[in-house]
């Protein structure tokens, strides 16, 4: 179990993911939370960015995926986000990604729908 985490919370992006033609044409807001499991000890001792995960670079990776190529399912978006982050930062040993669609085209009263995945580095 990893106790150190970097959290990127409530990132908002506009994307075109969904099963319905209207979603792919009009797009919608997606809210993403990413928890990156990594040791923060060396960064805490050295106070040097190269000993941590650059938050801005991680944000840009998430944005590229969510604002990028449309997918049918947010499950696929979450998988690509997780794999992209693990590939970009060798110090991340695992990540938890949550992607929310606050306004999916479903009739009824609710706050949104979301998926959450957890992926570990496979050597």
C-alpha positions in Angstrom: 0.0 0.0 0.0 1.3 3.4 -0.9 0.7 6.2 1.5 2.0 9.2 -0.5 -0.3 10.7 -3.1 -0.6 13.6 -5.5 -4.2 14.6 -6.2 -5.4 16.6 -9.2 -8.9 17.4 -8.2 -12.0 18.5 -10.2 -10.2 19.1 -13.4 -12.8 20.3 -16.0 -12.5 19.6 -19.7 -14.8 19.8 -22.7 -14.9 16.6 -24.7 -17.0 14.7 -27.2 -17.3 11.2 -25.7 -20.5 9.2 -25.7 -22.7 6.7 -27.4 -25.1 9.2 -28.9 -24.6 11.3 -32.0 -25.6 14.5 -30.0 -22.8 13.9 -27.5 -20.2 13.5 -30.3 -21.5 16.6 -32.1 -22.3 19.0 -29.2 -19.8 17.7 -26.6 -20.1 18.2 -22.8 -18.1 18.9 -19.7 -16.1 16.1 -18.1 -14.8 16.3 -14.5 -11.7 14.3 -13.7 -10.0 13.5 -10.5 -6.6 11.8 -10.6 -4.8 10.3 -7.6 -1.2 9.5 -8.3 0.6 7.1 -5.9 4.3 7.8 -5.6 6.9 8.3 -2.9 7.1 12.0 -2.0 9.9 11.5 0.5 12.8 12.6 -1.7 10.9 15.6 -3.1 10.1 16.6 0.5 13.7 16.4 1.5 15.3 17.9 -1.6 12.6 20.5 -2.5 13.4 19.8 -6.1 10.8 19.3 -8.9 12.7 16.5 -10.5 12.1 14.4 -7.4 8.3 14.7 -7.8 5.6 14.5 -10.5 5.1 17.8 -12.3 1.4 18.7 -11.7 1.2 20.9 -14.8 2.5 18.1 -17.0 0.1 15.6 -15.5 -2.8 18.0 -16.1 -1.7 18.5 -19.7 -1.7 14.7 -20.2 -5.2 14.4 -18.8 -6.4 17.3 -20.9 -5.0 15.8 -24.1 -6.9 12.6 -23.6 -10.2 14.1 -22.5 -10.2 16.8 -25.1 -8.8 14.4 -27.7 -10.2 11.6 -29.9 -13.8 10.9 -29.0 -14.6 7.5 -27.5 -18.0 5.8 -26.9 -17.4 5.1 -23.2 -15.8 7.1 -20.3 -14.4 3.8 -19.2 -12.1 3.9 -22.3 -11.2 7.6 -21.5 -10.3 6.6 -18.0 -8.2 3.7 -19.2 -6.3 5.9 -21.6 -5.7 8.6 -18.9 -4.3 6.0 -16.5 -2.1 4.3 -19.0 -0.8 7.7 -20.3 0.1 8.9 -16.8 1.8 5.6 -15.9 3.8 5.8 -19.1 4.8 9.4 -18.7 6.0 9.3 -15.1 8.2 6.3 -14.0 7.8 7.4 -10.4 4.1 6.8 -10.3 3.5 3.2 -9.1 -0.3 3.4 -9.4 -3.1 5.8 -10.1 -6.8 6.1 -9.4 -8.8 8.0 -12.1 -12.4 9.2 -11.7 -14.3 10.6 -14.7 -17.7 12.2 -14.2 -20.3 13.2 -16.8 -22.3 15.8 -14.9 -25.0 16.1 -17.6 -25.3 12.8 -19.6 -28.4 12.5 -21.9 -30.4 10.4 -19.4 -33.8 11.5 -18.2 -34.3 11.9 -14.5 -32.9 13.7 -11.5 -29.3 12.9 -10.5 -25.9 14.7 -10.0 -24.2 12.9 -12.8 -22.6 9.5 -13.7 -19.0 8.5 -13.1 -16.5 5.7 -13.4 -13.5 5.1 -11.2 -10.6 2.9 -12.1 -7.4 1.9 -10.3 -4.3 0.9 -12.3 -0.9 -0.3 -11.1 2.3 -0.3 -13.0 3.1 -3.6 -14.6 6.8 -4.4 -15.1 
